[in-house]
């Protein structure tokens, strides 16, 4: 591979192979039994030994396949691959998105791996650890689940939209998010909370929910799933013209984005702790 100009397709091929191996490790470790290794932001924001083992496996694999690339990971930060070249490749990994689901044996947890070139995500894969479902996308190349092209929901009425969301681990933030849901739930078909942001974005990409929003996502939560959602036709952004990020991520079909955006702004979804 020409390291100076990797194509999105080449990067996706690497991401898929690495993510599949990582998901297999996570699946095996779950079958063998897992326990909490540490906590992060709060006592309920857990890290398992599998999170660390899987991310280390991903770092090692990328180090062999793409030596010199930077890696941003949830558990090990920038990893041990050196600083990012502004014009080079940076990999963004969430070794287990949906760690609490994983810990409890619930089905929604995934390995998420994206490749960013010159600051723009160009390839990404989200692989469900439990079911083996795999969502992929390349910039400008479309989004797929298990090889089938994806298009987002065609719903145009917010009142008929099934909307997914998630909650933070800080109790004060959850209380604010609960107030937002209280104001939203009567304005939509219903609310769903699956507990894994990357999978939520992928479900929205294929219309299994109509839209998704959440406050507090990090780069590793958003990178791969956000590209899948965008390539499936969703608009993925924050409020008031801001980019999607920690303040808020809204992912919705173009016909729903405006009404959902305005309602979330009215409810101060980007506010609070």
N, C-alpha and C positions, 0 to 999 in steps of 0.2 A: 504494500500500500504506500502511496506517495503521502508522506506525513505532512507535506506543505499544503496539500489541497484534498483532504478527505471528503468524499461525497456524503451527503446525508444517508444514502442507501448503504454505503460501506459502514458508516458509524452505527446505523440501525442493526446491521447484521451482527456486529460485535455486541451491541447492547442486548439483543435478544438471546444470544448464546450465553452471555454472562448471567443475565437475569434468570434464564431457565435453570442453570446450575445452582444459582443462589436460592431460588424458590424450592428446588429439590432438597437442598440442605435444610432450609427452614421447615419444610414439611417433615423431614426425618426427625429433626430435633423436637418438633411438637409431638410426634408420635412417641418419642422416648421420654417425654415429660419435660416441662420447662418451669422455671421459677423466676421470680423477680431478682434481678442482679443489682439494681439501683433505682433511684428516682431522679427526675429532672426538675421541672419547674415547681411541682407540688408532689405531695405524697401519693397522689393518684396518677401522676404522669410517670409511667414506669418504663424501665429498660430491662429486657430479658437478656440472658446469656446468648440467646439466639440472635438478637439484634446485633450484638457485637461480633459474634462469629461470622454472621452472614456479611456484614459490611467489610470485615477483614478479608473474607474470601473475594468479594468484589474488588477491593483495592488491589489485592495480589494479582487477580486475573487481568485487570486493566494495566497494571504495571508491566506485565509480560507482553500484553498485546499492543499497548500504546505507551511505551515508556516515554516519560517526559511530560505527558498530559497532566493537567491539574485535576484534582478530584475534590468536590465538596460533598461531604457526607454528614448525615445527622449525628452519628455517634463519634466520629473521629475528626470532625471539622474539615480542614483542608487536606487531611490525610498526610502521607509522607512522600507525596509526588512533586512537591515544590510549588512555587507560586504560579499563578495562571499567566500565560502569555496573552496580552490583550487581543491578539489576533489568532490565538491558538484554540485548542480544544479543551473544554472543561467538562468533566462528567459530574452529574448531580445525582446522588443516590440516597434513597430511603430504603434501608435494608428490610424493614418490616413496617409498612404503613398499616395502621390499625393494630398497634401492639396489644392494646387491651383485648380486642377481639381474639387475637392470636393466643394470648394468655388464657382466655376462657374457653378456647376451642370453638369460637363462633366463626362462620364461614368467610367473613369479609376481611381479609388481610392480604397484602400484596408486596412484592418487590417492585420498586419503581426506579427506573434508571433512564436518564436523559443525557444527551450530548449537546453541548452548547459551543458554538463557534463564533468568535468575536462578539460574545455577549448575547447571542441569539440562539434559542433552543431550536435545533434542526432535526433531531431524531429522539424518539422516546418509546419506551415499552413499560407497560404495567402488567404484571403477571400475578394472578390470584394464586396464592400459595395452596389453597385448599381445593379449588375446582380445576385449576390449570387453565382457566380462561386467560387469554392473552390479547391485550389491546396494543396496537402499534401505530406510529405515525411518523412521517417525515415532512419537513417544511415544504409546502407546495405539492406534496405527493399523496395527500389524502390520509384518512384514518381507517383502521381495520380492526375487527375482532376475529381472531383465528382465520385470517385471510379474507374475510368477508367485508366489503366496503361499508362504511358507516355514514349515515346521515342523521342529523339530529331531528328532534320532534318538529312536526309541522303545526302544532297547536298555536293558535293566535289569540285565545281568550285566557287572560291570566286567571280568571275565576275557575277555569277548567284545568289548570296546570297542577301537576304533581311536582312538588318542589322538595329537593333534598337539602339538608344543611348539616352542620356539625357544631359541637360546643367545645370551648376551651377547658383547661383543667383548673384554672384559677376560679375560686368560688364566686368572687365578685364579677368576673367576666361572665360566668355562666348565668348569673342572675340577670345581667343586662341582656344577654342573648335570649333568655327566656321571655323577657318583656317584648323583645322584637318578635319572637314567634307568636306570642299572644296577640299582637297586632296584625300579624300576617295571616294567621291560620284561617280566619273567616273570609279572607280575600282570595284564597286559592282553593283548589280541589282538596288538597291535603298536604301534610308535611311528612317526610321520611328522614330518618337519621340512622345511617348504616355504620358510621364509626371509622371510615377510612376515606380520606379526602381524594386520594388518587383514583380509587374505585368509583366514588361519587361522580367525579368528572367524566370517567369513562361511561358510566351508566347514562349520564346526560348526553354523551356523544352519540349513543345509539338509541336514544329516545325511551329508555326504560324508566327514566324520570324526565320531566319536561325541562327542568331548570335546577340550578344549584347555586347556593351562596354560602359563604362562611367567612368569618373574621379570624385572623390569627394564623393563616397558613404561612409556612416557611418555603424557601425555594425548593427543597426536596419534596414537599407535599404537592407542589404545583407544577413542576417542570414538565414531567412526562405526561401526566393526565391533562394538563392545560393545553399541550400541543395536540393531543388526541381530540380534545373537545373543539379546539379551534379548527382543526382540519376537517372535522365532521360538520362544520357550519355554524357552530355556536359563536356568539360574541363573548369573549372572556375579558373582563375589565374590572376596574374598581368604580368608585362613585365620582361624579363630577369631572369626568375626563381623565382621572388618574388611572395608571396602570394597575392591573391586578397585583395584589401583594398582601402584606400582613394586615393592612387596614381593612381590606375587604376584597373578596373575589366573588364576582357575579358571572355565572356562565349560563347563557340563555339564548334560544333562537332569536334572530333579529326582531321578529314580531312581538316577542315577550320581553325583550331586554329593557326597552324604554319603560313600560308600565311597572316591571319588577324593580328596576333601578329607582324609579321615583318613589315607590312605596317604601323601599328599604331606606332611602334617604330621609323620607318623612319620619320613619321609625328610628332614625339615628343608628342604623345597623353598624356603621363604622365607628361609632362612639363607644363610650364606656371604657373600662379598664383595658 
